[in-house]
Amino acid sequence: MKTERIDTPSGIATAVKALREKAGLTQAQLAKRSGVGLRFVREVEQGKATVRVDKVNQVLALFGYHLEAVKDREIPA
């Protein structure tokens, strides 16, 4: 399984918008189906850096995705 690295708020915004559009959903429909507010969907798609990760995962779950922490490198002791 190929994993795509998205590590910026603008990357998340682009991905969520692309998934929503591919599914043929409006922002309002996505909000309703994922159980978040319309304002939240708009903020995510605008790349707001301070959105709640649990709510982003709630939106992404509708498409079969989630955010997770991935170790980039070893930290010297």
N, CA, C, O and CB atoms as a CASP TS submission, in Angstrom:
PFRMAT TS
TARGET T0000
AUTHOR 0000-0000-0000
METHOD Language model
MODEL 1
PARENT N/A
ATOM      1  N   MET     1       0.840  -1.183   0.000  1.00  0.00           N
ATOM      2  CA  MET     1       0.000   0.000   0.000  1.00  0.00           C
ATOM      3  C   MET     1       0.883   1.244   0.000  1.00  0.00           C
ATOM      4  O   MET     1       1.760   1.388   0.852  1.00  0.00           O
ATOM      5  CB  MET     1      -0.955  -0.001   1.218  1.00  0.00           C
ATOM      6  N   LYS     2       0.654   2.134  -0.947  1.00  0.00           N
ATOM      7  CA  LYS     2       1.424   3.362  -1.067  1.00  0.00           C
ATOM      8  C   LYS     2       0.865   4.423  -0.114  1.00  0.00           C
ATOM      9  O   LYS     2      -0.345   4.643  -0.054  1.00  0.00           O
ATOM     10  CB  LYS     2       1.407   3.875  -2.526  1.00  0.00           C
ATOM     11  N   THR     3       1.753   5.067   0.620  1.00  0.00           N
ATOM     12  CA  THR     3       1.360   6.126   1.533  1.00  0.00           C
ATOM     13  C   THR     3       1.807   7.457   0.961  1.00  0.00           C
ATOM     14  O   THR     3       2.972   7.621   0.598  1.00  0.00           O
ATOM     15  CB  THR     3       1.957   5.902   2.941  1.00  0.00           C
ATOM     16  N   GLU     4       0.895   8.401   0.878  1.00  0.00           N
ATOM     17  CA  GLU     4       1.222   9.733   0.387  1.00  0.00           C
ATOM     18  C   GLU     4       1.499  10.636   1.568  1.00  0.00           C
ATOM     19  O   GLU     4       0.718  10.691   2.517  1.00  0.00           O
ATOM     20  CB  GLU     4       0.083  10.306  -0.488  1.00  0.00           C
ATOM     21  N   ARG     5       2.606  11.337   1.507  1.00  0.00           N
ATOM     22  CA  ARG     5       2.981  12.226   2.604  1.00  0.00           C
ATOM     23  C   ARG     5       2.360  13.604   2.384  1.00  0.00           C
ATOM     24  O   ARG     5       2.608  14.265   1.376  1.00  0.00           O
ATOM     25  CB  ARG     5       4.524  12.336   2.723  1.00  0.00           C
ATOM     26  N   ILE     6       1.557  14.010   3.344  1.00  0.00           N
ATOM     27  CA  ILE     6       0.978  15.347   3.351  1.00  0.00           C
ATOM     28  C   ILE     6       1.344  15.941   4.692  1.00  0.00           C
ATOM     29  O   ILE     6       0.900  15.448   5.729  1.00  0.00           O
ATOM     30  CB  ILE     6      -0.593  15.331   3.116  1.00  0.00           C
ATOM     31  N   ASP     7       2.144  16.989   4.693  1.00  0.00           N
ATOM     32  CA  ASP     7       2.667  17.483   5.960  1.00  0.00           C
ATOM     33  C   ASP     7       2.498  18.983   6.181  1.00  0.00           C
ATOM     34  O   ASP     7       3.236  19.587   6.958  1.00  0.00           O
ATOM     35  CB  ASP     7       4.099  17.146   6.054  1.00  0.00           C
ATOM     36  N   THR     8       1.536  19.575   5.504  1.00  0.00           N
ATOM     37  CA  THR     8       1.255  20.994   5.704  1.00  0.00           C
ATOM     38  C   THR     8      -0.255  21.213   5.727  1.00  0.00           C
ATOM     39  O   THR     8      -1.009  20.421   5.162  1.00  0.00           O
ATOM     40  CB  THR     8       1.917  21.853   4.592  1.00  0.00           C
ATOM     41  N   PRO     9      -0.691  22.280   6.375  1.00  0.00           N
ATOM     42  CA  PRO     9      -2.127  22.585   6.334  1.00  0.00           C
ATOM     43  C   PRO     9      -2.645  22.770   4.906  1.00  0.00           C
ATOM     44  O   PRO     9      -3.769  22.372   4.600  1.00  0.00           O
ATOM     45  CB  PRO     9      -2.412  23.841   7.145  1.00  0.00           C
ATOM     46  N   SER    10      -1.839  23.365   4.037  1.00  0.00           N
ATOM     47  CA  SER    10      -2.290  23.552   2.656  1.00  0.00           C
ATOM     48  C   SER    10      -2.375  22.206   1.925  1.00  0.00           C
ATOM     49  O   SER    10      -3.224  22.031   1.051  1.00  0.00           O
ATOM     50  CB  SER    10      -1.339  24.509   1.903  1.00  0.00           C
ATOM     51  N   GLY    11      -1.511  21.272   2.272  1.00  0.00           N
ATOM     52  CA  GLY    11      -1.585  19.932   1.686  1.00  0.00           C
ATOM     53  C   GLY    11      -2.845  19.200   2.111  1.00  0.00           C
ATOM     54  O   GLY    11      -3.484  18.523   1.306  1.00  0.00           O
ATOM     55  N   ILE    12      -3.200  19.340   3.384  1.00  0.00           N
ATOM     56  CA  ILE    12      -4.437  18.745   3.884  1.00  0.00           C
ATOM     57  C   ILE    12      -5.629  19.393   3.188  1.00  0.00           C
ATOM     58  O   ILE    12      -6.573  18.713   2.786  1.00  0.00           O
ATOM     59  CB  ILE    12      -4.548  18.905   5.425  1.00  0.00           C
ATOM     60  N   ALA    13      -5.575  20.714   3.051  1.00  0.00           N
ATOM     61  CA  ALA    13      -6.664  21.440   2.385  1.00  0.00           C
ATOM     62  C   ALA    13      -6.870  20.935   0.964  1.00  0.00           C
ATOM     63  O   ALA    13      -7.999  20.669   0.551  1.00  0.00           O
ATOM     64  CB  ALA    13      -6.373  22.948   2.367  1.00  0.00           C
ATOM     65  N   THR    14      -5.792  20.804   0.229  1.00  0.00           N
ATOM     66  CA  THR    14      -5.865  20.337  -1.157  1.00  0.00           C
ATOM     67  C   THR    14      -6.428  18.915  -1.225  1.00  0.00           C
ATOM     68  O   THR    14      -7.263  18.611  -2.076  1.00  0.00           O
ATOM     69  CB  THR    14      -4.472  20.388  -1.815  1.00  0.00           C
ATOM     70  N   ALA    15      -5.966  18.053  -0.325  1.00  0.00           N
ATOM     71  CA  ALA    15      -6.414  16.662  -0.328  1.00  0.00           C
ATOM     72  C   ALA    15      -7.896  16.540   0.013  1.00  0.00           C
ATOM     73  O   ALA    15      -8.632  15.814  -0.655  1.00  0.00           O
ATOM     74  CB  ALA    15      -5.590  15.846   0.656  1.00  0.00           C
ATOM     75  N   VAL    16      -8.335  17.250   1.052  1.00  0.00           N
ATOM     76  CA  VAL    16      -9.745  17.178   1.449  1.00  0.00           C
ATOM     77  C   VAL    16     -10.643  17.702   0.331  1.00  0.00           C
ATOM     78  O   VAL    16     -11.667  17.098   0.010  1.00  0.00           O
ATOM     79  CB  VAL    16      -9.986  17.980   2.748  1.00  0.00           C
ATOM     80  N   LYS    17     -10.249  18.827  -0.254  1.00  0.00           N
ATOM     81  CA  LYS    17     -11.055  19.396  -1.337  1.00  0.00           C
ATOM     82  C   LYS    17     -11.122  18.435  -2.527  1.00  0.00           C
ATOM     83  O   LYS    17     -12.188  18.241  -3.112  1.00  0.00           O
ATOM     84  CB  LYS    17     -10.475  20.754  -1.783  1.00  0.00           C
ATOM     85  N   ALA    18      -9.989  17.839  -2.881  1.00  0.00           N
ATOM     86  CA  ALA    18      -9.964  16.906  -4.014  1.00  0.00           C
ATOM     87  C   ALA    18     -10.832  15.680  -3.734  1.00  0.00           C
ATOM     88  O   ALA    18     -11.561  15.227  -4.616  1.00  0.00           O
ATOM     89  CB  ALA    18      -8.520  16.470  -4.319  1.00  0.00           C
ATOM     90  N   LEU    19     -10.760  15.140  -2.517  1.00  0.00           N
ATOM     91  CA  LEU    19     -11.586  13.988  -2.158  1.00  0.00           C
ATOM     92  C   LEU    19     -13.065  14.350  -2.199  1.00  0.00           C
ATOM     93  O   LEU    19     -13.886  13.575  -2.690  1.00  0.00           O
ATOM     94  CB  LEU    19     -11.209  13.468  -0.764  1.00  0.00           C
ATOM     95  N   ARG    20     -13.399  15.529  -1.682  1.00  0.00           N
ATOM     96  CA  ARG    20     -14.794  15.973  -1.680  1.00  0.00           C
ATOM     97  C   ARG    20     -15.319  16.124  -3.099  1.00  0.00           C
ATOM     98  O   ARG    20     -16.407  15.647  -3.421  1.00  0.00           O
ATOM     99  CB  ARG    20     -14.936  17.298  -0.925  1.00  0.00           C
ATOM    100  N   GLU    21     -14.543  16.786  -3.942  1.00  0.00           N
ATOM    101  CA  GLU    21     -14.977  17.003  -5.319  1.00  0.00           C
ATOM    102  C   GLU    21     -15.083  15.689  -6.094  1.00  0.00           C
ATOM    103  O   GLU    21     -16.009  15.502  -6.884  1.00  0.00           O
ATOM    104  CB  GLU    21     -14.014  17.947  -6.029  1.00  0.00           C
ATOM    105  N   LYS    22     -14.129  14.779  -5.864  1.00  0.00           N
ATOM    106  CA  LYS    22     -14.175  13.475  -6.529  1.00  0.00           C
ATOM    107  C   LYS    22     -15.437  12.711  -6.136  1.00  0.00           C
ATOM    108  O   LYS    22     -16.006  11.980  -6.946  1.00  0.00           O
ATOM    109  CB  LYS    22     -12.924  12.649  -6.180  1.00  0.00           C
ATOM    110  N   ALA    23     -15.870  12.886  -4.882  1.00  0.00           N
ATOM    111  CA  ALA    23     -17.080  12.230  -4.396  1.00  0.00           C
ATOM    112  C   ALA    23     -18.343  12.961  -4.839  1.00  0.00           C
ATOM    113  O   ALA    23     -19.451  12.472  -4.616  1.00  0.00           O
ATOM    114  CB  ALA    23     -17.047  12.133  -2.883  1.00  0.00           C
ATOM    115  N   GLY    24     -18.186  14.121  -5.460  1.00  0.00           N
ATOM    116  CA  GLY    24     -19.343  14.880  -5.934  1.00  0.00           C
ATOM    117  C   GLY    24     -20.136  15.537  -4.819  1.00  0.00           C
ATOM    118  O   GLY    24     -21.347  15.724  -4.936  1.00  0.00           O
ATOM    119  N   LEU    25     -19.452  15.888  -3.733  1.00  0.00           N
ATOM    120  CA  LEU    25     -20.116  16.494  -2.585  1.00  0.00           C
ATOM    121  C   LEU    25     -19.864  17.991  -2.512  1.00  0.00           C
ATOM    122  O   LEU    25     -18.790  18.467  -2.880  1.00  0.00           O
ATOM    123  CB  LEU    25     -19.654  15.832  -1.305  1.00  0.00           C
ATOM    124  N   THR    26     -20.848  18.725  -2.039  1.00  0.00           N
ATOM    125  CA  THR    26     -20.643  20.128  -1.708  1.00  0.00           C
ATOM    126  C   THR    26     -20.006  20.172  -0.322  1.00  0.00           C
ATOM    127  O   THR    26     -19.953  19.160   0.377  1.00  0.00           O
ATOM    128  CB  THR    26     -21.995  20.944  -1.755  1.00  0.00           C
ATOM    129  N   GLN    27     -19.527  21.342   0.066  1.00  0.00           N
ATOM    130  CA  GLN    27     -18.982  21.479   1.413  1.00  0.00           C
ATOM    131  C   GLN    27     -20.061  21.190   2.450  1.00  0.00           C
ATOM    132  O   GLN    27     -19.788  20.544   3.461  1.00  0.00           O
ATOM    133  CB  GLN    27     -18.400  22.890   1.624  1.00  0.00           C
ATOM    134  N   ALA    28     -21.273  21.657   2.211  1.00  0.00           N
ATOM    135  CA  ALA    28     -22.375  21.422   3.149  1.00  0.00           C
ATOM    136  C   ALA    28     -22.693  19.930   3.268  1.00  0.00           C
ATOM    137  O   ALA    28     -22.944  19.436   4.367  1.00  0.00           O
ATOM    138  CB  ALA    28     -23.629  22.194   2.703  1.00  0.00           C
ATOM    139  N   GLN    29     -22.685  19.221   2.158  1.00  0.00           N
ATOM    140  CA  GLN    29     -22.954  17.782   2.184  1.00  0.00           C
ATOM    141  C   GLN    29     -21.857  17.035   2.940  1.00  0.00           C
ATOM    142  O   GLN    29     -22.139  16.127   3.721  1.00  0.00           O
ATOM    143  CB  GLN    29     -23.078  17.233   0.754  1.00  0.00           C
ATOM    144  N   LEU    30     -20.599  17.426   2.700  1.00  0.00           N
ATOM    145  CA  LEU    30     -19.488  16.795   3.408  1.00  0.00           C
ATOM    146  C   LEU    30     -19.618  17.032   4.905  1.00  0.00           C
ATOM    147  O   LEU    30     -19.428  16.113   5.702  1.00  0.00           O
ATOM    148  CB  LEU    30     -18.139  17.332   2.895  1.00  0.00           C
ATOM    149  N   ALA    31     -19.940  18.253   5.283  1.00  0.00           N
ATOM    150  CA  ALA    31     -20.098  18.570   6.706  1.00  0.00           C
ATOM    151  C   ALA    31     -21.178  17.694   7.335  1.00  0.00           C
ATOM    152  O   ALA    31     -20.968  17.109   8.397  1.00  0.00           O
ATOM    153  CB  ALA    31     -20.446  20.062   6.894  1.00  0.00           C
ATOM    154  N   LYS    32     -22.307  17.609   6.692  1.00  0.00           N
ATOM    155  CA  LYS    32     -23.429  16.833   7.236  1.00  0.00           C
ATOM    156  C   LYS    32     -23.086  15.353   7.326  1.00  0.00           C
ATOM    157  O   LYS    32     -23.342  14.720   8.350  1.00  0.00           O
ATOM    158  CB  LYS    32     -24.680  17.024   6.374  1.00  0.00           C
ATOM    159  N   ARG    33     -22.513  14.800   6.271  1.00  0.00           N
ATOM    160  CA  ARG    33     -22.217  13.364   6.241  1.00  0.00           C
ATOM    161  C   ARG    33     -21.122  12.972   7.220  1.00  0.00           C
ATOM    162  O   ARG    33     -21.129  11.859   7.745  1.00  0.00           O
ATOM    163  CB  ARG    33     -21.815  12.948   4.845  1.00  0.00           C
ATOM    164  N   SER    34     -20.175  13.882   7.472  1.00  0.00           N
ATOM    165  CA  SER    34     -19.077  13.545   8.378  1.00  0.00           C
ATOM    166  C   SER    34     -19.341  13.990   9.816  1.00  0.00           C
ATOM    167  O   SER    34     -18.575  13.658  10.720  1.00  0.00           O
ATOM    168  CB  SER    34     -17.794  14.173   7.883  1.00  0.00           C
ATOM    169  N   GLY    35     -20.411  14.733  10.025  1.00  0.00           N
ATOM    170  CA  GLY    35     -20.780  15.121  11.381  1.00  0.00           C
ATOM    171  C   GLY    35     -20.027  16.302  11.948  1.00  0.00           C
ATOM    172  O   GLY    35     -19.891  16.433  13.164  1.00  0.00           O
ATOM    173  N   VAL    36     -19.534  17.168  11.069  1.00  0.00           N
ATOM    174  CA  VAL    36     -18.867  18.394  11.510  1.00  0.00           C
ATOM    175  C   VAL    36     -19.632  19.579  10.941  1.00  0.00           C
ATOM    176  O   VAL    36     -20.525  19.416  10.109  1.00  0.00           O
ATOM    177  CB  VAL    36     -17.363  18.425  11.060  1.00  0.00           C
ATOM    178  N   GLY    37     -19.277  20.758  11.393  1.00  0.00           N
ATOM    179  CA  GLY    37     -19.945  21.947  10.893  1.00  0.00           C
ATOM    180  C   GLY    37     -19.405  22.404   9.546  1.00  0.00           C
ATOM    181  O   GLY    37     -18.268  22.109   9.180  1.00  0.00           O
ATOM    182  N   LEU    38     -20.244  23.127   8.820  1.00  0.00           N
ATOM    183  CA  LEU    38     -19.836  23.685   7.528  1.00  0.00           C
ATOM    184  C   LEU    38     -18.635  24.605   7.694  1.00  0.00           C
ATOM    185  O   LEU    38     -17.715  24.583   6.876  1.00  0.00           O
ATOM    186  CB  LEU    38     -21.001  24.448   6.877  1.00  0.00           C
ATOM    187  N   ARG    39     -18.640  25.406   8.738  1.00  0.00           N
ATOM    188  CA  ARG    39     -17.510  26.308   8.987  1.00  0.00           C
ATOM    189  C   ARG    39     -16.200  25.529   9.110  1.00  0.00           C
ATOM    190  O   ARG    39     -15.165  25.956   8.599  1.00  0.00           O
ATOM    191  CB  ARG    39     -17.755  27.133  10.262  1.00  0.00           C
ATOM    192  N   PHE    40     -16.255  24.380   9.795  1.00  0.00           N
ATOM    193  CA  PHE    40     -15.051  23.568   9.944  1.00  0.00           C
ATOM    194  C   PHE    40     -14.547  23.091   8.584  1.00  0.00           C
ATOM    195  O   PHE    40     -13.352  23.181   8.304  1.00  0.00           O
ATOM    196  CB  PHE    40     -15.325  22.367  10.859  1.00  0.00           C
ATOM    197  N   VAL    41     -15.438  22.589   7.743  1.00  0.00           N
ATOM    198  CA  VAL    41     -15.034  22.123   6.408  1.00  0.00           C
ATOM    199  C   VAL    41     -14.393  23.266   5.636  1.00  0.00           C
ATOM    200  O   VAL    41     -13.363  23.076   4.990  1.00  0.00           O
ATOM    201  CB  VAL    41     -16.249  21.556   5.625  1.00  0.00           C
ATOM    202  N   ARG    42     -14.984  24.434   5.696  1.00  0.00           N
ATOM    203  CA  ARG    42     -14.413  25.592   5.005  1.00  0.00           C
ATOM    204  C   ARG    42     -13.029  25.930   5.525  1.00  0.00           C
ATOM    205  O   ARG    42     -12.123  26.222   4.744  1.00  0.00           O
ATOM    206  CB  ARG    42     -15.324  26.798   5.153  1.00  0.00           C
ATOM    207  N   GLU    43     -12.859  25.893   6.842  1.00  0.00           N
ATOM    208  CA  GLU    43     -11.549  26.197   7.428  1.00  0.00           C
ATOM    209  C   GLU    43     -10.492  25.187   7.009  1.00  0.00           C
ATOM    210  O   GLU    43      -9.356  25.558   6.714  1.00  0.00           O
ATOM    211  CB  GLU    43     -11.648  26.236   8.946  1.00  0.00           C
ATOM    212  N   VAL    44     -10.862  23.910   6.983  1.00  0.00           N
ATOM    213  CA  VAL    44      -9.914  22.877   6.540  1.00  0.00           C
ATOM    214  C   VAL    44      -9.523  23.126   5.093  1.00  0.00           C
ATOM    215  O   VAL    44      -8.339  23.095   4.755  1.00  0.00           O
ATOM    216  CB  VAL    44     -10.524  21.457   6.698  1.00  0.00           C
ATOM    217  N   GLU    45     -10.503  23.373   4.239  1.00  0.00           N
ATOM    218  CA  GLU    45     -10.219  23.573   2.817  1.00  0.00           C
ATOM    219  C   GLU    45      -9.486  24.887   2.543  1.00  0.00           C
ATOM    220  O   GLU    45      -8.906  25.054   1.470  1.00  0.00           O
ATOM    221  CB  GLU    45     -11.511  23.540   2.027  1.00  0.00           C
ATOM    222  N   GLN    46      -9.505  25.808   3.485  1.00  0.00           N
ATOM    223  CA  GLN    46      -8.749  27.053   3.345  1.00  0.00           C
ATOM    224  C   GLN    46      -7.343  26.921   3.918  1.00  0.00           C
ATOM    225  O   GLN    46      -6.546  27.855   3.829  1.00  0.00           O
ATOM    226  CB  GLN    46      -9.486  28.198   4.035  1.00  0.00           C
ATOM    227  N   GLY    47      -7.031  25.761   4.508  1.00  0.00           N
ATOM    228  CA  GLY    47      -5.686  25.524   5.027  1.00  0.00           C
ATOM    229  C   GLY    47      -5.429  26.110   6.397  1.00  0.00           C
ATOM    230  O   GLY    47      -4.277  26.366   6.748  1.00  0.00           O
ATOM    231  N   LYS    48      -6.469  26.328   7.178  1.00  0.00           N
ATOM    232  CA  LYS    48      -6.285  26.866   8.531  1.00  0.00           C
ATOM    233  C   LYS    48      -5.386  25.919   9.316  1.00  0.00           C
ATOM    234  O   LYS    48      -5.622  24.712   9.358  1.00  0.00           O
ATOM    235  CB  LYS    48      -7.660  27.059   9.258  1.00  0.00           C
ATOM    236  N   ALA    49      -4.367  26.474   9.929  1.00  0.00           N
ATOM    237  CA  ALA    49      -3.351  25.657  10.596  1.00  0.00           C
ATOM    238  C   ALA    49      -3.761  25.166  11.977  1.00  0.00           C
ATOM    239  O   ALA    49      -3.097  24.292  12.534  1.00  0.00           O
ATOM    240  CB  ALA    49      -2.085  26.435  10.714  1.00  0.00           C
ATOM    241  N   THR    50      -4.822  25.695  12.534  1.00  0.00           N
ATOM    242  CA  THR    50      -5.171  25.356  13.918  1.00  0.00           C
ATOM    243  C   THR    50      -6.459  24.546  14.048  1.00  0.00           C
ATOM    244  O   THR    50      -7.147  24.649  15.063  1.00  0.00           O
ATOM    245  CB  THR    50      -5.301  26.613  14.723  1.00  0.00           C
ATOM    246  N   VAL    51      -6.790  23.755  13.055  1.00  0.00           N
ATOM    247  CA  VAL    51      -7.980  22.915  13.148  1.00  0.00           C
ATOM    248  C   VAL    51      -7.700  21.708  14.034  1.00  0.00           C
ATOM    249  O   VAL    51      -6.548  21.311  14.210  1.00  0.00           O
ATOM    250  CB  VAL    51      -8.439  22.459  11.746  1.00  0.00           C
ATOM    251  N   ARG    52      -8.756  21.130  14.590  1.00  0.00           N
ATOM    252  CA  ARG    52      -8.621  19.963  15.471  1.00  0.00           C
ATOM    253  C   ARG    52      -8.365  18.700  14.653  1.00  0.00           C
ATOM    254  O   ARG    52      -9.094  18.394  13.709  1.00  0.00           O
ATOM    255  CB  ARG    52      -9.888  19.789  16.340  1.00  0.00           C
ATOM    256  N   VAL    53      -7.328  17.982  15.030  1.00  0.00           N
ATOM    257  CA  VAL    53      -6.949  16.760  14.325  1.00  0.00           C
ATOM    258  C   VAL    53      -8.055  15.714  14.402  1.00  0.00           C
ATOM    259  O   VAL    53      -8.300  15.010  13.422  1.00  0.00           O
ATOM    260  CB  VAL    53      -5.652  16.194  14.900  1.00  0.00           C
ATOM    261  N   ASP    54      -8.725  15.597  15.542  1.00  0.00           N
ATOM    262  CA  ASP    54      -9.783  14.596  15.649  1.00  0.00           C
ATOM    263  C   ASP    54     -10.915  14.881  14.671  1.00  0.00           C
ATOM    264  O   ASP    54     -11.506  13.956  14.115  1.00  0.00           O
ATOM    265  CB  ASP    54     -10.324  14.547  17.074  1.00  0.00           C
ATOM    266  N   LYS    55     -11.214  16.149  14.462  1.00  0.00           N
ATOM    267  CA  LYS    55     -12.265  16.495  13.508  1.00  0.00           C
ATOM    268  C   LYS    55     -11.798  16.296  12.066  1.00  0.00           C
ATOM    269  O   LYS    55     -12.587  15.888  11.213  1.00  0.00           O
ATOM    270  CB  LYS    55     -12.714  17.942  13.719  1.00  0.00           C
ATOM    271  N   VAL    56     -10.524  16.579  11.787  1.00  0.00           N
ATOM    272  CA  VAL    56      -9.995  16.308  10.444  1.00  0.00           C
ATOM    273  C   VAL    56     -10.108  14.816  10.170  1.00  0.00           C
ATOM    274  O   VAL    56     -10.507  14.413   9.077  1.00  0.00           O
ATOM    275  CB  VAL    56      -8.509  16.788  10.308  1.00  0.00           C
ATOM    276  N   ASN    57      -9.761  13.996  11.153  1.00  0.00           N
ATOM    277  CA  ASN    57      -9.884  12.544  10.981  1.00  0.00           C
ATOM    278  C   ASN    57     -11.338  12.126  10.802  1.00  0.00           C
ATOM    279  O   ASN    57     -11.623  11.168  10.084  1.00  0.00           O
ATOM    280  CB  ASN    57      -9.277  11.812  12.181  1.00  0.00           C
ATOM    281  N   GLN    58     -12.239  12.820  11.433  1.00  0.00           N
ATOM    282  CA  GLN    58     -13.669  12.537  11.272  1.00  0.00           C
ATOM    283  C   GLN    58     -14.096  12.777   9.820  1.00  0.00           C
ATOM    284  O   GLN    58     -14.860  11.994   9.255  1.00  0.00           O
ATOM    285  CB  GLN    58     -14.513  13.415  12.235  1.00  0.00           C
ATOM    286  N   VAL    59     -13.601  13.856   9.228  1.00  0.00           N
ATOM    287  CA  VAL    59     -13.897  14.161   7.824  1.00  0.00           C
ATOM    288  C   VAL    59     -13.217  13.139   6.914  1.00  0.00           C
ATOM    289  O   VAL    59     -13.849  12.592   6.011  1.00  0.00           O
ATOM    290  CB  VAL    59     -13.436  15.600   7.463  1.00  0.00           C
ATOM    291  N   LEU    60     -11.938  12.885   7.150  1.00  0.00           N
ATOM    292  CA  LEU    60     -11.190  11.961   6.296  1.00  0.00           C
ATOM    293  C   LEU    60     -11.734  10.533   6.360  1.00  0.00           C
ATOM    294  O   LEU    60     -11.651   9.787   5.383  1.00  0.00           O
ATOM    295  CB  LEU    60      -9.724  11.966   6.692  1.00  0.00           C
ATOM    296  N   ALA    61     -12.286  10.160   7.502  1.00  0.00           N
ATOM    297  CA  ALA    61     -12.820   8.800   7.657  1.00  0.00           C
ATOM    298  C   ALA    61     -13.925   8.508   6.640  1.00  0.00           C
ATOM    299  O   ALA    61     -14.113   7.361   6.236  1.00  0.00           O
ATOM    300  CB  ALA    61     -13.359   8.602   9.079  1.00  0.00           C
ATOM    301  N   LEU    62     -14.640   9.526   6.235  1.00  0.00           N
ATOM    302  CA  LEU    62     -15.696   9.356   5.233  1.00  0.00           C
ATOM    303  C   LEU    62     -15.117   8.810   3.924  1.00  0.00           C
ATOM    304  O   LEU    62     -15.812   8.132   3.167  1.00  0.00           O
ATOM    305  CB  LEU    62     -16.421  10.698   4.979  1.00  0.00           C
ATOM    306  N   PHE    63     -13.847   9.109   3.666  1.00  0.00           N
ATOM    307  CA  PHE    63     -13.189   8.678   2.429  1.00  0.00           C
ATOM    308  C   PHE    63     -12.223   7.511   2.654  1.00  0.00           C
ATOM    309  O   PHE    63     -11.544   7.072   1.726  1.00  0.00           O
ATOM    310  CB  PHE    63     -12.440   9.845   1.810  1.00  0.00           C
ATOM    311  N   GLY    64     -12.168   7.011   3.897  1.00  0.00           N
ATOM    312  CA  GLY    64     -11.279   5.895   4.197  1.00  0.00           C
ATOM    313  C   GLY    64      -9.849   6.298   4.503  1.00  0.00           C
ATOM    314  O   GLY    64      -8.936   5.489   4.339  1.00  0.00           O
ATOM    315  N   TYR    65      -9.632   7.523   4.940  1.00  0.00           N
ATOM    316  CA  TYR    65      -8.298   8.027   5.266  1.00  0.00           C
ATOM    317  C   TYR    65      -8.238   8.476   6.721  1.00  0.00           C
ATOM    318  O   TYR    65      -9.268   8.602   7.384  1.00  0.00           O
ATOM    319  CB  TYR    65      -7.914   9.190   4.333  1.00  0.00           C
ATOM    320  N   HIS    66      -7.020   8.717   7.213  1.00  0.00           N
ATOM    321  CA  HIS    66      -6.805   9.312   8.527  1.00  0.00           C
ATOM    322  C   HIS    66      -5.428   9.962   8.573  1.00  0.00           C
ATOM    323  O   HIS    66      -4.548   9.644   7.773  1.00  0.00           O
ATOM    324  CB  HIS    66      -6.945   8.249   9.645  1.00  0.00           C
ATOM    325  N   LEU    67      -5.259  10.870   9.515  1.00  0.00           N
ATOM    326  CA  LEU    67      -3.954  11.466   9.775  1.00  0.00           C
ATOM    327  C   LEU    67      -3.270  10.645  10.850  1.00  0.00           C
ATOM    328  O   LEU    67      -3.928  10.099  11.736  1.00  0.00           O
ATOM    329  CB  LEU    67      -4.081  12.961  10.204  1.00  0.00           C
ATOM    330  N   GLU    68      -1.941  10.555  10.772  1.00  0.00           N
ATOM    331  CA  GLU    68      -1.212   9.858  11.816  1.00  0.00           C
ATOM    332  C   GLU    68       0.186  10.450  11.941  1.00  0.00           C
ATOM    333  O   GLU    68       0.710  11.058  11.007  1.00  0.00           O
ATOM    334  CB  GLU    68      -1.142   8.345  11.522  1.00  0.00           C
ATOM    335  N   ALA    69       0.769  10.259  13.105  1.00  0.00           N
ATOM    336  CA  ALA    69       2.144  10.698  13.333  1.00  0.00           C
ATOM    337  C   ALA    69       3.085   9.644  12.763  1.00  0.00           C
ATOM    338  O   ALA    69       2.901   8.447  12.985  1.00  0.00           O
ATOM    339  CB  ALA    69       2.422  10.935  14.854  1.00  0.00           C
ATOM    340  N   VAL    70       4.091  10.099  12.029  1.00  0.00           N
ATOM    341  CA  VAL    70       5.067   9.203  11.420  1.00  0.00           C
ATOM    342  C   VAL    70       6.456   9.684  11.816  1.00  0.00           C
ATOM    343  O   VAL    70       6.767  10.870  11.712  1.00  0.00           O
ATOM    344  CB  VAL    70       4.905   9.152   9.861  1.00  0.00           C
ATOM    345  N   LYS    71       7.278   8.763  12.265  1.00  0.00           N
ATOM    346  CA  LYS    71       8.637   9.111  12.674  1.00  0.00           C
ATOM    347  C   LYS    71       9.472   9.421  11.435  1.00  0.00           C
ATOM    348  O   LYS    71       9.617   8.585  10.543  1.00  0.00           O
ATOM    349  CB  LYS    71       9.283   7.962  13.501  1.00  0.00           C
ATOM    350  N   ASP    72      10.020  10.639  11.396  1.00  0.00           N
ATOM    351  CA  ASP    72      10.832  11.069  10.265  1.00  0.00           C
ATOM    352  C   ASP    72      12.298  10.674  10.398  1.00  0.00           C
ATOM    353  O   ASP    72      12.961  10.339   9.417  1.00  0.00           O
ATOM    354  CB  ASP    72      10.728  12.556  10.103  1.00  0.00           C
ATOM    355  N   ARG    73      12.784  10.720  11.622  1.00  0.00           N
ATOM    356  CA  ARG    73      14.222  10.466  11.823  1.00  0.00           C
ATOM    357  C   ARG    73      14.463  10.101  13.274  1.00  0.00           C
ATOM    358  O   ARG    73      13.603  10.283  14.136  1.00  0.00           O
ATOM    359  CB  ARG    73      15.080  11.707  11.423  1.00  0.00           C
ATOM    360  N   GLU    74      15.643   9.587  13.519  1.00  0.00           N
ATOM    361  CA  GLU    74      16.053   9.264  14.880  1.00  0.00           C
ATOM    362  C   GLU    74      16.567  10.537  15.551  1.00  0.00           C
ATOM    363  O   GLU    74      17.248  11.348  14.923  1.00  0.00           O
ATOM    364  CB  GLU    74      17.145   8.145  14.889  1.00  0.00           C
ATOM    365  N   ILE    75      16.240  10.700  16.812  1.00  0.00           N
ATOM    366  CA  ILE    75      16.714  11.841  17.597  1.00  0.00           C
ATOM    367  C   ILE    75      17.919  11.352  18.401  1.00  0.00           C
ATOM    368  O   ILE    75      17.808  10.387  19.156  1.00  0.00           O
ATOM    369  CB  ILE    75      15.574  12.424  18.543  1.00  0.00           C
ATOM    370  N   PRO    76      19.073  12.014  18.243  1.00  0.00           N
ATOM    371  CA  PRO    76      20.258  11.578  18.990  1.00  0.00           C
ATOM    372  C   PRO    76      20.030  11.710  20.503  1.00  0.00           C
ATOM    373  O   PRO    76      19.401  12.657  20.975  1.00  0.00           O
ATOM    374  CB  PRO    76      21.495  12.403  18.562  1.00  0.00           C
ATOM    375  N   ALA    77      20.556  10.742  21.237  1.00  0.00           N
ATOM    376  CA  ALA    77      20.411  10.757  22.703  1.00  0.00           C
ATOM    377  C   ALA    77      21.331  11.746  23.361  1.00  0.00           C
ATOM    378  O   ALA    77      21.325  11.874  24.585  1.00  0.00           O
ATOM    379  CB  ALA    77      20.671   9.389  23.272  1.00  0.00           C
TER
END
